[in-house]
């Protein structure tokens, strides 16, 4: 029984370490040929958004909104993929609520 407890504690420690690492790792998504770039951590926190001034058109704000939304969604998908890959190495593919 104590072997299982130690294994669980080791897994918890590894998961915490991975969560800390994910907070430092970033993914980047660029859309519109470089018009909008979003940088996000492995914990899905946006670090920066860059918008090429040439795509800022007061007559077409909707296009810029769509580009920002697309870049954010792509960055979020990359962040989730990164987290799943890192956490999957420890959990063996188990879906643990609150981790992903």
C-alpha positions as CSV (number, residue, x, y, z in Angstrom):
1,X,0.0,0.0,0.0
2,X,2.8,2.5,0.8
3,X,4.3,1.8,-2.6
4,X,1.1,3.2,-4.2
5,X,1.2,6.2,-2.0
6,X,4.8,7.0,-2.9
7,X,4.0,6.5,-6.6
8,X,1.1,8.9,-6.3
9,X,3.2,11.5,-4.5
10,X,5.9,11.2,-7.2
11,X,3.3,11.6,-9.9
12,X,1.9,14.7,-8.1
13,X,5.4,16.2,-7.9
14,X,6.1,15.6,-11.6
15,X,2.8,17.1,-12.5
16,X,3.5,20.2,-10.5
17,X,6.9,20.5,-12.1
18,X,5.3,20.2,-15.6
19,X,2.7,22.8,-14.7
20,X,5.5,25.2,-13.6
21,X,7.4,24.5,-16.9
22,X,4.2,25.1,-18.9
23,X,3.9,28.5,-17.4
24,X,7.3,29.4,-18.8
25,X,6.9,27.8,-22.2
26,X,5.2,29.7,-25.0
27,X,3.6,28.9,-28.3
28,X,3.0,31.4,-31.1
29,X,0.3,31.7,-33.7
30,X,0.5,34.0,-36.7
31,X,-2.4,34.6,-39.1
32,X,-3.0,36.8,-42.2
33,X,0.5,36.4,-43.5
34,X,2.0,38.0,-40.3
35,X,-0.9,40.5,-39.8
36,X,-1.6,39.3,-36.3
37,X,0.6,37.3,-33.9
38,X,-0.5,35.9,-30.5
39,X,2.0,34.5,-28.0
40,X,0.5,32.3,-25.2
41,X,2.0,30.2,-22.4
42,X,1.5,26.5,-22.0
43,X,-1.0,27.4,-19.4
44,X,-3.1,29.3,-21.9
45,X,-2.2,32.8,-20.7
46,X,-1.8,35.4,-23.4
47,X,1.6,37.0,-23.2
48,X,1.4,39.3,-26.2
49,X,-0.6,40.3,-29.3
50,X,1.1,42.0,-32.2
51,X,-0.8,43.7,-35.0
52,X,0.8,44.9,-38.2
53,X,-0.2,48.6,-38.5
54,X,-1.0,48.0,-42.2
55,X,-4.0,45.8,-41.3
56,X,-5.5,48.5,-39.1
57,X,-8.3,49.8,-41.3
58,X,-11.0,52.0,-39.6
59,X,-13.3,51.1,-42.4
60,X,-12.9,47.3,-41.8
61,X,-12.6,46.7,-38.0
62,X,-14.4,43.4,-38.4
63,X,-11.5,41.9,-40.5
64,X,-9.0,42.8,-37.8
65,X,-11.3,41.3,-35.1
66,X,-11.5,38.1,-37.1
67,X,-7.7,38.0,-37.5
68,X,-7.2,38.5,-33.7
69,X,-9.8,35.8,-33.0
70,X,-8.2,33.4,-35.4
71,X,-4.7,34.0,-34.0
72,X,-6.0,33.5,-30.4
73,X,-7.8,30.3,-31.2
74,X,-4.8,28.9,-33.0
75,X,-2.5,29.8,-30.1
76,X,-4.9,28.2,-27.7
77,X,-5.0,25.0,-29.7
78,X,-1.2,24.9,-29.8
79,X,-1.1,25.6,-26.0
80,X,-3.5,22.8,-25.3
81,X,-1.5,20.4,-27.5
82,X,1.7,21.3,-25.7
83,X,0.1,20.8,-22.3
84,X,-1.4,17.5,-23.4
85,X,1.9,16.3,-24.7
86,X,3.8,17.2,-21.5
87,X,1.2,16.0,-19.1
88,X,0.5,12.8,-21.1
89,X,4.1,11.7,-20.5
90,X,3.3,11.6,-16.8
91,X,-0.3,10.5,-16.8
92,X,-0.1,7.9,-19.4
93,X,-2.9,9.5,-21.4
94,X,-5.3,9.6,-18.5
95,X,-7.6,12.6,-18.5
96,X,-7.2,14.2,-15.1
97,X,-9.8,17.0,-14.4
98,X,-8.3,20.4,-13.9
99,X,-5.0,19.6,-15.6
100,X,-6.0,20.2,-19.2
